[in-house]
């Protein structure tokens, strides 16, 4: 999500879409960075947490993401 000095920051949806595209093409570091940005702006974004799980190399980290999703969904 590179932007020049005269561009407005991306919306959360734009950043999430960027992250998904990056993960789908195998660019996990870039996708993870975009997801971290999304979650810094919207920590209860279930879709971002689901995709973040895809970026985690360790089972324990993936499970932590899924637990967060379950917690967020149980509130609705």
C-alpha positions, 0 to 999 in steps of 0.5 A: 500500500504505497502512496505518494505524498499527495494521495489520500490514505486508503480506506479500510475496505481498499486496504483489506482488498489490497491485503487479500489480493497480496495474500492470494498472489503469495505476497504474504509479507505485504498482505500481512502488513496491510492487514496489520494496518487495517486492524490498527484502524478497525480491531474488530474487523472479522474479515481482516482477522480471518485473512491474518490467520492465513499469514501466520506460519505457526498453528498457535498464531493462526488459532489466536486469530480464529479465537479472535474471530469467534470472540467477535462473532459471539458479540453479534 
